Amino acid sequence: MSSWKSSGKSGEGGESFPHDMKSQADITALYKLHVFRADRLERPLTNLSAAARPISHTGVRVTLKDKSQWLIHKGSGFGLSSETVVVKAEHMSDKWEVIESKDFGGTKTVSDFVKAGGTDYNVLFDNCHDGSKRMMNQH
């Protein structure tokens, strides 16, 4: 699992948060946990109104068995070895809105979501919208 790192970046407004995971062992343990619910979320990319939705950022908030919530999202420069990163949902602003929800019933892991998000970012061909859709469309 060493190819994926938890990121300290929120991806919003250039703010950074400390790493949520303190060690590789913590990251590995998180990635093995099962996802019970996933919410695909959207927020304005900047301080634009909802009318400017084409210019938005999406990600997936997952809920684990212990009810903890994590945001999995991707963007240019978000991570170290992967542009799809995992941060505690408590770092999210109030601008995120749920656009889709799905019950996964523990059939997928955090790692499955990160893999579905993809390691690389391309604004035209593999952006946050593509990654979040792939996460939600897992079977």
Secondary structure in CASP SS format (residue, H / E / C, confidence):
PFRMAT SS
TARGET T0000
AUTHOR 0000-0000-0000
METHOD secondary structure of the structure
MODEL  1
M C 1.00
S C 1.00
S C 1.00
W C 1.00
K C 1.00
S C 1.00
S C 1.00
G C 1.00
K E 1.00
S C 1.00
G C 1.00
E C 1.00
G C 1.00
G C 1.00
E C 1.00
S E 1.00
F C 1.00
P C 1.00
H C 1.00
D C 1.00
M C 1.00
K C 1.00
S C 1.00
Q H 1.00
A H 1.00
D H 1.00
I H 1.00
T H 1.00
A H 1.00
L H 1.00
Y H 1.00
K H 1.00
L C 1.00
H E 1.00
V E 1.00
F E 1.00
R E 1.00
A E 1.00
D E 1.00
R E 1.00
L E 1.00
E E 1.00
R E 1.00
P E 1.00
L C 1.00
T C 1.00
N C 1.00
L C 1.00
S C 1.00
A H 1.00
A H 1.00
A H 1.00
R C 1.00
P C 1.00
I C 1.00
S E 1.00
H E 1.00
T E 1.00
G E 1.00
V E 1.00
R E 1.00
V E 1.00
T E 1.00
L E 1.00
K C 1.00
D C 1.00
K C 1.00
S C 1.00
Q E 1.00
W E 1.00
L E 1.00
I E 1.00
H E 1.00
K E 1.00
G C 1.00
S C 1.00
G C 1.00
F C 1.00
G C 1.00
L C 1.00
S C 1.00
S C 1.00
E C 1.00
T E 1.00
V E 1.00
V E 1.00
V E 1.00
K E 1.00
A H 1.00
E H 1.00
H H 1.00
M C 1.00
S C 1.00
D C 1.00
K C 1.00
W C 1.00
E E 1.00
V E 1.00
I E 1.00
E E 1.00
S E 1.00
K E 1.00
D E 1.00
F E 1.00
G E 1.00
G E 1.00
T E 1.00
K E 1.00
T E 1.00
V H 1.00
S H 1.00
D H 1.00
F H 1.00
V H 1.00
K H 1.00
A H 1.00
G H 1.00
G C 1.00
T C 1.00
D C 1.00
Y C 1.00
N E 1.00
V C 1.00
L C 1.00
F C 1.00
D E 1.00
N C 1.00
C H 1.00
H H 1.00
D H 1.00
G H 1.00
S H 1.00
K H 1.00
R H 1.00
M H 1.00
M H 1.00
N C 1.00
Q C 1.00
H C 1.00
END
